Amino acid sequence: MGFSDSGINFCNRSISDDVWVRYLFFPGKNIMKNNFNKICNLFYNQFIAINGGLKLKMCSNRQLKVCVAGLGEVGLPTALYIKRKGFEVWGYDISNIAVQRAKKNGIKARNNLCEVPFADIYIICVSTGLKNKKPDMSPIYDVCNKIAEIGKPKLISIESTVVPGTCKKVYEIFEEKVHLVHVPHRYWSRDPIHYGVRQMRIIGGINNESLEMGLQFYEDELEIPLHVVSSIEIAELCKIAENAYRYVQIAFAEELKMICDELKLDFNEVRKACNTKWNIEILEARDGIKGHCLPKDIRYLVSLTNFNNLLRGAIIADQIFQEQLRKKKSNP
Ligand SMILES: NC(=O)c1ccc[n+]([C@@H]2O[C@H](COP(=O)([O-])OP(=O)(O)OC[C@H]3O[C@@H](n4cnc5c(N)ncnc54)[C@H](O)[C@@H]3O)[C@@H](O)[C@H]2O)c1
C-alpha cells in the first residue's frame, strides 16, 4: 500500500497481540529535516519519528511499575495522576515530610530508594536551584546515581527544570544504556486543572528509541499532549527560555511603571492605551517577580553564554522595582 502522491511507502505488520506497529518509511534519507518535523508535528499523536521514518503504534504498559523521585509541588500531583491512569506508582524523596504527605495522599513512598521496589520507569521531579549564583543540578545527579546503583530501568524521564547538558550527563551516569527523555513541567499550582500535569508539554529524547518510548508512555498511556523537539538539549533550553521570556515581559511592565511614576503619568492608562495595538500586550506591574521558578530559570539562561544583556537588565529592573515597593511600604 502506498501514498503515491506523497511518495511515502506504507507497510503494516503485526508484532504480537497487544503490540502492533506500523511503519511509514520515506523512500530516501534526503528528506528535508524541517519537512520531516512538520509531518511529525502534524501527526504528533499518531506517529513518532524513528530511524528516518515515522512509526505508528499502540501498546498497553499499565502493568509497569513507576517511581516518581521528588514528591514536592510537581512530583506529588504527577505521582497521583500516573496512579489514576492505572499504573503501580511508588514515590521517593529525601524529605520525610514529603514522604508522609505522599502517603497521606495514597502514594506508597519511602525516603530510602533501596526500600522502593525497582521500577520500570523513573520520573525525576526533584528540586533544582542555584548554588553560589550558578545552576545547581546536584539533586538530579544524586537521584540518578542512586538509581544507577540498583539497576538500569526501561525509561527515565527528567521532568525537573535543568540547564542544557544535564540530561547528557545523566545518560553518562547510566553508561548510555538507558532510555532517557526530558519532558519539562509547566505546572502552575494556582490552576492545576488547566495548567497541571495534563497540559501540552515539550518532549525531547536522547535518541529515537528513547523518544519512541517516551511518547508511548506520555501520549498513549498518560494522554498528555506533547510537542516533539529534535533533541533533548532543545527541550532543556525551551523550558528555561519560556520562563525567562515571561520574566522579561513582567520586568518590562515594571520598568515602564517606574518611568511613568517618574514622569507623573498614569501607568495603567498608558498600558491600556498601548494594548489597543494589535501586537502589543504589556502586562500589569504588580508586586515584583516572586516565586521560585521565574527568578531561577532566567538565571539559568544568563549562565549559558555572554548573550545575556537583556536578561541581566530585566533582573536589575525587577530588583529596583521591588526595592521601590519596599521603600513605599515603609514610608507611604
Ligand atoms: N512548582 C512548580 O510550579 C514548577 C513548575 C515547573 C517546573 N518546576 C520544576 O520542577 C522541579 C521540582 O519543583 P517543585 O516545585 O516540585 O519543588 P519542591 O521543592 O516542591 O519539591 C522538590 C522535592 O524534591 C526533593 N528532593 C530534593 N533533592 C532530592 C534528592 N537528591 N533526592 C530525592 N528527593 C530530593 C525535595 O525534598 C522536595 O520534596 C524543579 O526543577 C522546578 O524548577 C516546578
The ligand as an SDF file (V2000), in Angstrom:
LIG
                    3D

 44 48  0  0  0  0  0  0  0  0999 V2000
    6.4830   24.1580   41.2500 N   0  0  0  0  0  0  0  0  0  0  0  0
    6.2060   24.4990   40.0230 C   0  0  0  0  0  0  0  0  0  0  0  0
    5.2010   25.1590   39.7790 O   0  0  0  0  0  0  0  0  0  0  0  0
    7.1120   24.0700   38.8930 C   0  0  0  0  0  0  0  0  0  0  0  0
    6.7000   24.3130   37.5720 C   0  0  0  0  0  0  0  0  0  0  0  0
    7.5150   23.9000   36.5270 C   0  0  0  0  0  0  0  0  0  0  0  0
    8.7270   23.2980   36.8000 C   0  0  0  0  0  0  0  0  0  0  0  0
    9.1130   23.0790   38.0890 N   0  0  0  0  0  0  0  0  0  0  0  0
   10.3930   22.4210   38.3140 C   0  0  0  0  0  0  0  0  0  0  0  0
   10.1560   21.1270   38.8480 O   0  0  0  0  0  0  0  0  0  0  0  0
   11.1940   20.7720   39.7700 C   0  0  0  0  0  0  0  0  0  0  0  0
   10.5830   20.4650   41.1130 C   0  0  0  0  0  0  0  0  0  0  0  0
    9.9240   21.6130   41.5680 O   0  0  0  0  0  0  0  0  0  0  0  0
    8.9240   21.5860   42.8260 P   0  0  0  0  0  0  0  0  0  0  0  0
    8.2420   22.8960   42.8270 O   0  0  0  0  0  0  0  0  0  0  0  0
    8.1180   20.3550   42.8310 O   0  0  0  0  0  0  0  0  0  0  0  0
    9.9830   21.5680   44.0120 O   0  0  0  0  0  0  0  0  0  0  0  0
    9.6730   21.2010   45.5450 P   0  0  0  0  0  0  0  0  0  0  0  0
   10.7530   21.8480   46.3170 O   0  0  0  0  0  0  0  0  0  0  0  0
    8.2590   21.4620   45.8870 O   0  0  0  0  0  0  0  0  0  0  0  0
    9.8770   19.6220   45.5680 O   0  0  0  0  0  0  0  0  0  0  0  0
   11.0890   19.0210   45.2470 C   0  0  0  0  0  0  0  0  0  0  0  0
   11.2250   17.7670   46.0860 C   0  0  0  0  0  0  0  0  0  0  0  0
   12.4490   17.1450   45.7060 O   0  0  0  0  0  0  0  0  0  0  0  0
   13.0260   16.6100   46.8760 C   0  0  0  0  0  0  0  0  0  0  0  0
   14.4470   16.4190   46.6710 N   0  0  0  0  0  0  0  0  0  0  0  0
   15.4110   17.3550   46.5690 C   0  0  0  0  0  0  0  0  0  0  0  0
   16.6140   16.7950   46.3720 N   0  0  0  0  0  0  0  0  0  0  0  0
   16.3980   15.4540   46.3460 C   0  0  0  0  0  0  0  0  0  0  0  0
   17.2450   14.3320   46.1750 C   0  0  0  0  0  0  0  0  0  0  0  0
   18.5500   14.4800   45.9670 N   0  0  0  0  0  0  0  0  0  0  0  0
   16.6850   13.0960   46.2150 N   0  0  0  0  0  0  0  0  0  0  0  0
   15.3580   12.9330   46.4020 C   0  0  0  0  0  0  0  0  0  0  0  0
   14.4990   13.9750   46.5730 N   0  0  0  0  0  0  0  0  0  0  0  0
   15.0110   15.2240   46.5410 C   0  0  0  0  0  0  0  0  0  0  0  0
   12.7160   17.6310   47.9620 C   0  0  0  0  0  0  0  0  0  0  0  0
   12.7910   17.0550   49.2540 O   0  0  0  0  0  0  0  0  0  0  0  0
   11.3070   18.0570   47.5880 C   0  0  0  0  0  0  0  0  0  0  0  0
   10.3100   17.3300   48.2760 O   0  0  0  0  0  0  0  0  0  0  0  0
   12.1650   21.9660   39.7790 C   0  0  0  0  0  0  0  0  0  0  0  0
   13.1740   21.7290   38.8560 O   0  0  0  0  0  0  0  0  0  0  0  0
   11.2870   23.1260   39.3150 C   0  0  0  0  0  0  0  0  0  0  0  0
   12.0410   24.1410   38.7280 O   0  0  0  0  0  0  0  0  0  0  0  0
    8.3320   23.4460   39.1260 C   0  0  0  0  0  0  0  0  0  0  0  0
  1  2  1  0
  2  3  2  0
  2  4  1  0
  4  5  1  0
  4 44  2  0
  5  6  2  0
  6  7  1  0
  7  8  2  0
  8  9  1  0
  8 44  1  0
  9 10  1  0
  9 42  1  0
 10 11  1  0
 11 12  1  0
 11 40  1  0
 12 13  1  0
 13 14  1  0
 14 15  2  0
 14 16  1  0
 14 17  1  0
 17 18  1  0
 18 19  2  0
 18 20  1  0
 18 21  1  0
 21 22  1  0
 22 23  1  0
 23 24  1  0
 23 38  1  0
 24 25  1  0
 25 26  1  0
 25 36  1  0
 26 27  1  0
 26 35  1  0
 27 28  2  0
 28 29  1  0
 29 30  1  0
 29 35  2  0
 30 31  1  0
 30 32  2  0
 32 33  1  0
 33 34  2  0
 34 35  1  0
 36 37  1  0
 36 38  1  0
 38 39  1  0
 40 41  1  0
 40 42  1  0
 42 43  1  0
M  CHG  2   8   1  16  -1
M  END
$$$$
